[in-house]
Amino acid sequence: MEVVCHGDFAPYNCVLRGSEVVGVIDFDTAHPGSRVWDVAYAAYRWVTLTRPDHVEALGSTAEQLVRVRLFCDAYGLDWEGRGRLADVAVERLVALVEHMRAQAAAGNAAFRGTWPPGTTGCTWRTSSTCGSTAGRSPGRCWSREARGCCGGRW
């Protein structure tokens, strides 16, 4: 393992003064891991990596790619990490959903509202450009589109 990952480095876990991060909080999900694992999730949250038609989208895929390139530049992510970022972001989100689902099934009150008893979890609506992808995470379509725009390198 390369680093101790924060595990949830996102705007809601940062103290801001204006637009500058002056503090990081909530280390309950910290764990050993790879840089790209933590950077992929942070990019997902800070850049808002999602399909352009998603309710939380901030611009087109091309606009998101500009922001993710700036994010990777600011972090100093190497070319290998940049080449893996889209796929790792999807892996990271799938792992998060599996964790949340397992916690709900185990009766963890913090996760019960996410997956109430008797449900199997979410089915993510995906972009029509991805063909028949019922049940896949939105990141799969985003990462496919992103790789098409930039060759997987930011």
DOGU-250259 format. One record per atom (N, C-alpha, C): atom name; residue number from 0; x, y, z; residue in one letter. Coordinates in pm, 1 decimal, decimal comma. Atoms other than C-alpha are relative to their C-alpha. Example, Ala and Ser with C-alpha at 12.3 -4.5 7.8 and 13.67 -1.06 7.14 Angstrom:
2
N:0:89,0:-119,0:0,0:A
CA:0:1230,0:-450,0:780,0:A
C:0:90,0:120,0:0,0:A
N:1:-82,0:-119,0:-6,0:S
CA:1:1367,0:-106,0:714,0:S
C:1:-77,0:109,0:73,0:S
END
This chain:
154
N:0:83,3:-117,3:0,0:M
CA:0:0,0:0,0:0,0:M
C:0:88,3:124,4:0,0:M
N:1:-81,2:-120,6:18,3:E
CA:1:122,4:345,5:-89,0:E
C:1:-20,8:106,5:107,7:E
N:2:33,3:-111,1:-88,8:V
CA:2:-56,9:579,9:151,5:V
C:2:-108,9:-42,5:98,7:V
N:3:119,6:15,3:-81,3:V
CA:3:-313,6:608,9:426,0:V
C:3:-105,7:85,8:-68,5:V
N:4:108,2:-69,8:70,0:C
CA:4:-629,0:698,7:233,4:C
C:4:-94,5:62,1:102,3:C
N:5:102,8:-60,7:-84,7:H
CA:5:-876,8:938,3:390,7:H
C:5:-125,9:-84,8:-7,4:H
N:6:115,7:85,8:20,0:G
CA:6:-1152,7:723,5:243,0:G
C:6:-128,0:73,8:-34,6:G
N:7:121,7:-78,1:28,0:D
CA:7:-1406,9:1005,5:207,7:D
C:7:36,9:147,6:-13,9:D
N:8:-45,4:-137,6:19,3:F
CA:8:-1218,7:1316,8:96,3:F
C:8:-94,6:69,1:-97,4:F
N:9:106,0:-65,2:76,5:A
CA:9:-1507,5:1530,4:-21,2:A
C:9:-27,5:136,6:61,8:A
N:10:27,5:-133,5:-54,7:P
CA:10:-1631,8:1887,8:23,4:P
C:10:-65,4:-2,2:137,6:P
N:11:68,6:5,2:-128,6:Y
CA:11:-1852,8:1783,5:314,9:Y
C:11:90,8:-43,7:114,5:Y
N:12:-95,8:35,9:-104,8:N
CA:12:-1545,1:1661,5:505,2:N
C:12:119,1:95,2:3,6:N
N:13:-104,7:-100,4:-0,9:C
CA:13:-1340,3:1975,3:455,1:C
C:13:-51,3:129,0:61,3:C
N:14:30,0:-132,4:-54,0:V
CA:14:-1332,7:2304,5:638,9:V
C:14:56,5:99,4:-100,5:V
N:15:-40,6:-96,0:101,5:L
CA:15:-1320,6:2587,7:389,7:L
C:15:3,5:141,4:57,2:L
N:16:-2,2:-143,2:-23,1:R
CA:16:-1219,9:2949,4:424,2:R
C:16:-3,1:59,7:-139,9:R
N:17:18,6:-39,5:139,0:G
CA:17:-1360,9:3096,0:105,8:G
C:17:2,7:-124,4:-85,8:G
N:18:-12,3:118,2:85,3:S
CA:18:-1254,9:2849,9:-160,7:S
C:18:124,4:-82,1:34,4:S
N:19:-121,2:70,0:-41,0:E
CA:19:-944,2:2728,9:26,5:E
C:19:-30,0:-101,2:110,7:E
N:20:13,0:102,3:-103,7:V
CA:20:-938,7:2402,6:221,8:V
C:20:101,4:33,0:109,6:V
N:21:-87,3:-30,8:-113,0:V
CA:21:-799,5:2487,3:566,1:V
C:21:-2,3:-110,5:105,2:V
N:22:6,2:111,9:-92,9:G
CA:22:-890,9:2164,3:743,7:G
C:22:-72,6:-117,1:-61,1:G
N:23:65,1:123,3:45,2:V
CA:23:-992,5:1804,8:681,2:V
C:23:-49,1:-71,8:124,9:V
N:24:61,1:67,2:-114,4:I
CA:24:-1226,3:1618,6:916,5:I
C:24:-49,8:-138,4:-39,1:I
N:25:69,8:127,1:19,4:D
CA:25:-1394,1:1279,8:954,8:D
C:25:90,1:-108,0:-59,6:D
N:26:-95,3:102,3:43,4:F
CA:26:-1121,0:1017,8:933,9:F
C:26:-44,6:-141,1:36,1:F
N:27:45,4:132,9:-43,2:D
CA:27:-1341,5:722,6:1036,1:D
C:27:11,3:-105,7:-108,3:D
N:28:-16,1:98,4:107,1:T
CA:28:-1295,0:557,1:695,4:T
C:28:144,4:-5,9:-50,7:T
N:29:-141,4:4,3:39,3:A
CA:29:-915,2:605,5:679,7:A
C:29:48,4:-144,9:-3,9:A
N:30:-50,6:136,7:17,5:H
CA:30:-733,7:295,7:557,8:H
C:30:121,4:1,9:-92,7:H
N:31:-112,2:8,7:94,6:P
CA:31:-415,5:185,3:377,3:P
C:31:-53,8:-26,7:-140,1:P
N:32:44,0:22,8:137,8:G
CA:32:-449,4:194,8:0,9:G
C:32:91,1:68,5:-98,8:G
N:33:-78,7:-64,1:105,8:S
CA:33:-326,7:334,4:-326,0:S
C:33:-44,2:145,4:-17,0:S
N:34:32,7:-140,6:25,9:R
CA:34:-312,6:700,9:-418,8:R
C:34:-119,1:11,9:-94,1:R
N:35:105,1:-13,6:100,6:V
CA:35:-534,9:648,3:-720,6:V
C:35:-137,0:-37,5:57,4:V
N:36:126,9:38,1:-63,5:W
CA:36:-804,2:481,0:-502,4:W
C:36:-62,4:120,6:69,4:W
N:37:50,0:-116,5:-72,8:D
CA:37:-834,8:790,5:-283,4:D
C:37:-23,8:118,3:-94,3:D
N:38:15,4:-111,2:94,8:V
CA:38:-785,3:1040,9:-567,2:V
C:38:-123,6:-21,0:-87,3:V
N:39:117,2:27,1:84,7:A
CA:39:-1053,5:869,6:-777,9:A
C:39:-128,7:40,1:70,8:A
N:40:121,1:-37,6:-72,9:Y
CA:40:-1315,6:912,6:-506,8:Y
C:40:-4,2:149,9:23,7:Y
N:41:-4,2:-145,4:-20,1:A
CA:41:-1202,2:1266,4:-428,5:A
C:41:-37,6:72,8:-128,7:A
N:42:36,0:-62,5:127,9:A
CA:42:-1225,4:1355,6:-798,3:A
C:42:-149,4:-15,1:-27,4:A
N:43:144,1:22,4:17,2:Y
CA:43:-1572,3:1200,6:-813,2:Y
C:43:-80,2:103,7:78,8:Y
N:44:73,3:-92,6:-86,1:R
CA:44:-1684,3:1425,2:-524,6:R
C:44:28,2:146,5:-30,9:R
N:45:-34,8:-141,1:21,2:W
CA:45:-1494,5:1747,7:-599,0:W
C:45:-30,4:45,8:-142,1:W
N:46:24,0:-35,9:140,0:V
CA:46:-1521,3:1745,6:-979,0:V
C:46:-146,7:-23,1:-35,9:V
N:47:134,9:49,7:25,1:T
CA:47:-1865,6:1582,7:-966,6:T
C:47:-1,9:-75,9:-131,8:T
N:48:-6,7:86,4:117,9:L
CA:48:-1793,6:1305,7:-1215,6:L
C:48:-130,0:-78,1:-12,2:L
N:49:125,9:69,6:22,4:T
CA:49:-2126,1:1189,5:-1351,1:T
C:49:-47,0:26,4:-142,7:T
N:50:57,0:-22,5:132,9:R
CA:50:-2332,6:1168,0:-1667,2:R
C:50:-51,2:143,8:-9,0:R
N:51:48,0:-137,8:14,1:P
CA:51:-2418,1:1512,8:-1804,8:P
C:51:-149,6:16,4:25,5:P
N:52:144,5:-11,3:-23,7:D
CA:52:-2791,7:1435,3:-1773,2:D
C:52:-39,0:-31,1:143,8:D
N:53:28,2:29,1:-140,7:H
CA:53:-2761,3:1344,3:-1403,0:H
C:53:-33,0:128,7:73,4:H
N:54:45,9:-116,7:-74,5:V
CA:54:-2926,7:1581,2:-1154,7:V
C:54:115,4:75,6:66,3:V
N:55:-113,2:-64,6:-66,4:E
CA:55:-2590,5:1652,4:-984,3:E
C:55:111,1:40,6:-96,0:E
N:56:-104,0:-29,6:98,2:A
CA:56:-2396,1:1704,4:-1308,1:A
C:56:33,5:148,5:-1,4:A
N:57:-47,3:-137,8:16,6:L
CA:57:-2188,2:2017,2:-1342,4:L
C:57:69,3:8,8:-134,6:L
N:58:-55,4:-14,8:134,0:G
CA:58:-2143,0:2045,5:-1715,9:G
C:58:8,8:-130,2:-76,4:G
N:59:-15,0:113,5:91,5:S
CA:59:-2073,6:1817,6:-2006,0:S
C:59:117,7:-87,2:43,2:S
N:60:-114,2:86,4:-27,9:T
CA:60:-1828,9:1528,5:-1998,8:T
C:60:129,6:73,9:-31,6:T
N:61:-121,0:-75,2:35,8:A
CA:61:-1575,7:1751,6:-2175,6:A
C:61:34,9:103,2:107,6:A
N:62:-24,2:-97,6:-107,8:E
CA:62:-1616,2:2019,4:-1905,5:E
C:62:48,5:-70,0:126,6:E
N:63:-45,3:76,3:-116,1:Q
CA:63:-1579,1:1756,4:-1632,6:Q
C:63:145,0:-43,6:-19,0:Q
N:64:-136,4:44,4:26,1:L
CA:64:-1260,7:1632,5:-1800,9:L
C:64:101,0:112,9:20,3:L
N:65:-87,5:-114,4:-26,1:V
CA:65:-1110,3:1982,2:-1787,9:V
C:65:23,8:11,3:150,4:V
N:66:-13,7:-11,4:-145,2:R
CA:66:-1181,6:1992,1:-1413,7:R
C:66:78,6:-117,1:58,7:R
N:67:-74,1:114,5:-54,6:V
CA:67:-1049,4:1640,3:-1351,7:V
C:67:148,2:12,1:-35,8:V
N:68:-140,1:-22,8:35,7:R
CA:68:-729,6:1729,7:-1539,6:R
C:68:63,9:99,2:97,7:R
N:69:-50,5:-97,6:-97,7:L
CA:69:-686,8:2034,8:-1313,2:L
C:69:17,5:-64,5:137,4:L
N:70:-6,1:70,2:-128,7:F
CA:70:-759,6:1816,4:-1008,7:F
C:70:124,1:-89,1:4,7:F
N:71:-116,1:89,9:5,1:C
CA:71:-497,4:1559,6:-1114,6:C
C:71:130,0:78,9:-1,7:C
N:72:-118,6:-85,6:1,7:D
CA:72:-246,3:1835,9:-1191,2:D
C:72:29,6:53,1:139,8:D
N:73:-18,7:-56,0:-134,2:A
CA:73:-301,0:1995,0:-848,4:A
C:73:49,4:-107,2:96,9:A
N:74:-43,5:109,5:-86,0:Y
CA:74:-258,5:1656,5:-677,7:Y
C:74:139,7:-47,8:-37,3:Y
N:75:-126,6:53,1:48,4:G
CA:75:38,9:1561,2:-892,0:G
C:75:-9,4:-146,9:-37,1:G
N:76:20,2:140,1:36,1:L
CA:76:-110,2:1230,5:-1005,6:L
C:76:79,7:-33,3:-125,5:L
N:77:-84,7:38,5:112,4:D
CA:77:128,7:1047,7:-1238,7:D
C:77:-83,8:-53,3:-117,3:D
N:78:71,3:42,6:120,9:W
CA:78:39,6:928,3:-1590,9:W
C:78:-64,9:-136,1:16,5:W
N:79:61,1:131,3:-22,4:E
CA:79:-20,8:571,8:-1479,4:E
C:79:-130,9:15,7:77,4:E
N:80:120,6:-23,9:-78,5:G
CA:80:-271,0:689,5:-1217,1:G
C:80:-109,4:65,5:-80,9:G
N:81:98,8:-67,7:84,4:R
CA:81:-440,5:917,8:-1466,9:R
C:81:-63,8:-97,1:-98,7:R
N:82:51,4:98,8:93,6:G
CA:82:-475,8:629,6:-1708,9:G
C:82:-98,0:-97,4:64,2:G
N:83:87,3:93,6:-72,5:R
CA:83:-650,4:421,7:-1442,1:R
C:83:-115,8:69,5:70,4:R
N:84:91,7:-74,2:-84,7:L
CA:84:-856,9:698,3:-1282,0:L
C:84:-147,9:-29,5:-26,7:L
N:85:142,2:21,6:29,9:A
CA:85:-1190,9:646,9:-1462,4:A
C:85:-44,8:-138,0:47,1:A
N:86:38,0:135,0:-41,6:D
CA:86:-1194,7:271,4:-1404,9:D
C:86:5,9:-16,2:151,8:D
N:87:-10,7:10,0:-146,0:V
CA:87:-1078,5:305,0:-1043,5:V
C:87:-115,5:74,8:66,2:V
N:88:115,1:-72,3:-56,0:A
CA:88:-1351,2:565,2:-978,7:A
C:88:-123,3:-89,9:-0,4:A
N:89:113,7:92,0:6,8:V
CA:89:-1607,9:310,3:-1093,3:V
C:89:15,9:-110,7:103,3:V
N:90:-24,8:104,6:-99,9:E
CA:90:-1449,0:34,3:-880,9:E
C:90:-26,4:52,5:141,0:E
N:91:15,6:-60,6:-132,5:R
CA:91:-1446,4:269,2:-582,7:R
C:91:-147,1:19,8:34,8:R
N:92:142,8:-20,3:-24,5:L
CA:92:-1816,8:354,6:-621,1:L
C:92:-72,8:-132,3:18,2:L
N:93:59,5:132,6:-17,0:V
CA:93:-1911,6:-11,1:-662,6:V
C:93:32,1:-52,6:140,0:V
N:94:-38,2:44,6:-134,9:A
CA:94:-1716,6:-90,9:-344,2:A
C:94:-78,8:75,3:106,4:A
N:95:77,4:-79,2:-95,1:L
CA:95:-1894,5:192,5:-163,3:L
C:95:-143,5:-50,7:9,6:L
N:96:138,1:50,2:0,8:V
CA:96:-2238,9:66,6:-268,4:V
C:96:-6,8:-136,3:67,6:V
N:97:-1,3:131,8:-64,1:E
CA:97:-2148,7:-289,3:-164,6:E
C:97:15,6:13,4:151,5:E
N:98:-18,2:-23,5:-143,3:H
CA:98:-2028,8:-160,9:173,8:H
C:98:-128,8:50,2:63,2:H
N:99:124,4:-55,5:-53,3:M
CA:99:-2345,4:41,4:226,9:M
C:99:-108,8:-107,1:6,4:M
N:100:99,3:106,9:4,0:R
CA:100:-2562,6:-253,4:126,1:R
C:100:25,4:-101,2:112,1:R
N:101:-34,2:96,1:-105,9:A
CA:101:-2376,4:-487,3:364,3:A
C:101:-29,3:57,9:137,9:A
N:102:27,3:-63,7:-128,5:Q
CA:102:-2402,4:-237,3:649,7:Q
C:102:-150,1:6,3:27,9:Q
N:103:146,3:-3,1:-16,6:A
CA:103:-2777,3:-198,0:592,9:A
C:103:-52,0:-138,8:35,3:A
N:104:44,3:137,7:-26,5:A
CA:104:-2823,0:-576,2:585,1:A
C:104:39,1:-45,3:140,0:A
N:105:-45,7:35,5:-134,0:A
CA:105:-2627,0:-604,0:910,4:A
C:105:-75,0:77,3:108,9:A
N:106:80,5:-74,0:-96,2:G
CA:106:-2872,9:-363,7:1072,1:G
C:106:59,3:131,3:47,1:G
N:107:-61,2:-127,5:-37,2:N
CA:107:-2646,8:-59,4:1093,3:N
C:107:-99,7:112,4:-27,3:N
N:108:103,3:-103,2:10,3:A
CA:108:-2891,1:224,8:1160,9:A
C:108:39,0:111,8:-96,1:A
N:109:-44,2:-107,3:88,5:A
CA:109:-2679,6:473,6:965,8:A
C:109:-25,3:-32,0:-147,6:A
N:110:16,5:40,0:138,9:F
CA:110:-2737,1:274,2:646,9:F
C:110:-138,7:-54,5:-32,2:F
N:111:132,9:58,8:23,0:R
CA:111:-3090,0:139,6:694,8:R
C:111:-87,2:85,4:-90,3:R
N:112:80,1:-86,8:84,8:G
CA:112:-3246,6:443,8:528,5:G
C:112:39,4:-6,8:-146,4:G
N:113:-47,3:11,5:137,2:T
CA:113:-3034,8:385,1:219,6:T
C:113:-62,2:-121,1:-68,2:T
N:114:60,3:121,6:50,3:W
CA:114:-3159,7:29,8:172,1:W
C:114:-94,3:-56,2:105,5:W
N:115:96,4:51,5:-98,5:P
CA:115:-3475,9:-35,2:372,9:P
C:115:-14,4:-152,0:-11,1:P
N:116:18,1:145,6:3,7:P
CA:116:-3548,2:-399,5:468,2:P
C:116:-92,2:-41,1:-114,2:P
N:117:81,7:51,7:109,0:G
CA:117:-3686,5:-600,8:179,1:G
C:117:36,9:55,0:-136,2:G
N:118:-42,7:-52,3:129,9:T
CA:118:-3513,3:-398,4:-93,8:T
C:118:135,3:-58,4:-33,6:T
N:119:-127,5:54,6:43,7:T
CA:119:-3218,0:-511,5:-297,7:T
C:119:101,4:108,6:-27,5:T
N:120:-92,5:-109,5:26,8:G
CA:120:-3063,0:-169,4:-337,5:G
C:120:-46,5:80,3:-118,2:G
N:121:39,3:-92,5:105,2:C
CA:121:-3058,2:84,1:-610,6:C
C:121:23,9:-60,6:-137,2:C
N:122:-26,1:25,4:140,8:T
CA:122:-3083,6:42,7:-984,1:T
C:122:25,7:136,2:-60,2:T
N:123:-40,8:-131,6:47,9:W
CA:123:-2900,0:329,2:-1141,8:W
C:123:-48,6:20,1:-142,4:W
N:124:42,9:-35,8:134,9:R
CA:124:-3052,4:498,7:-1443,1:R
C:124:124,2:42,3:-77,5:R
N:125:-119,6:-30,3:77,4:T
CA:125:-2795,5:518,8:-1716,9:T
C:125:-35,5:70,1:-128,8:T
N:126:16,6:-76,1:123,5:S
CA:126:-2747,5:720,9:-2028,6:S
C:126:-37,1:-92,1:-114,9:S
N:127:41,6:80,7:114,9:S
CA:127:-2911,9:595,7:-2347,0:S
C:127:117,5:-27,9:-93,1:S
N:128:-114,6:23,3:87,4:T
CA:128:-2573,8:623,5:-2519,2:T
C:128:76,4:-125,6:38,6:T
N:129:-72,1:118,3:-46,2:C
CA:129:-2458,4:321,8:-2320,6:C
C:129:-70,9:-129,7:-37,4:C
N:130:72,1:120,4:37,0:G
CA:130:-2711,0:80,1:-2465,7:G
C:130:-76,9:-56,9:116,7:G
N:131:76,9:65,5:-106,0:S
CA:131:-2882,9:-172,7:-2241,9:S
C:131:89,6:-24,3:119,7:S
N:132:-90,2:8,7:-113,9:T
CA:132:-2713,3:-117,5:-1906,9:T
C:132:-76,3:1,9:131,8:T
N:133:80,9:-2,3:-122,5:A
CA:133:-2990,1:-166,3:-1650,1:A
C:133:76,6:-61,1:115,6:A
N:134:-63,6:48,9:-119,6:G
CA:134:-2848,7:-205,2:-1304,3:G
C:134:146,9:34,2:13,4:G
N:135:-140,2:-39,3:-10,5:R
CA:135:-2501,4:-73,7:-1383,2:R
C:135:11,8:134,0:69,2:R
N:136:-21,2:-129,7:-62,9:S
CA:136:-2352,5:215,5:-1195,9:S
C:136:15,1:105,6:-108,5:S
N:137:-12,6:-105,8:99,4:P
CA:137:-2360,7:551,3:-1374,9:P
C:137:144,3:24,2:-37,9:P
N:138:-140,6:-21,3:29,6:G
CA:138:-1984,6:565,3:-1354,6:G
C:138:49,5:-81,7:-116,9:G
N:139:-44,8:81,3:112,6:R
CA:139:-1948,6:285,1:-1606,9:R
C:139:-21,2:74,1:-131,2:R
N:140:25,7:-74,8:122,1:C
CA:140:-2111,0:495,3:-1875,4:C
C:140:85,7:124,5:-4,8:C
N:141:-83,6:-119,6:-3,4:W
CA:141:-1929,0:808,1:-1763,7:W
C:141:142,7:-34,2:-37,7:W
N:142:-139,9:31,6:25,7:S
CA:142:-1592,5:633,2:-1770,8:S
C:142:21,2:-39,6:-145,8:S
N:143:-11,1:36,2:140,9:R
CA:143:-1658,0:490,2:-2118,4:R
C:143:1,3:126,4:-85,2:R
N:144:5,3:-125,3:74,2:E
CA:144:-1751,8:835,7:-2248,7:E
C:144:126,6:81,4:23,7:E
N:145:-120,0:-76,1:-33,8:A
CA:145:-1457,4:995,7:-2068,7:A
C:145:121,1:-55,1:-73,4:A
N:146:-114,1:58,2:72,0:R
CA:146:-1208,9:749,5:-2218,0:R
C:146:-6,6:34,9:-147,1:R
N:147:15,2:-36,4:140,4:G
CA:147:-1353,2:826,9:-2561,7:G
C:147:41,5:143,7:-27,4:G
N:148:-33,4:-141,7:18,4:C
CA:148:-1296,6:1199,6:-2509,8:C
C:148:148,1:27,3:17,9:C
N:149:-136,6:-37,5:-35,6:C
CA:149:-947,1:1190,8:-2370,6:C
C:149:98,9:-115,2:-6,8:C
N:150:-90,3:114,3:5,2:G
CA:150:-802,4:845,3:-2427,4:G
C:150:39,0:-50,5:137,9:G
N:151:-27,2:47,5:-134,1:G
CA:151:-811,9:787,5:-2052,0:G
C:151:113,0:72,7:70,3:G
N:152:-110,2:-75,5:-61,6:R
CA:152:-535,9:1040,6:-1980,9:R
C:152:-44,2:143,4:22,3:R
N:153:37,9:-137,4:-29,8:W
CA:153:-598,2:1369,4:-1806,8:W
C:153:121,8:80,1:34,0:W
END
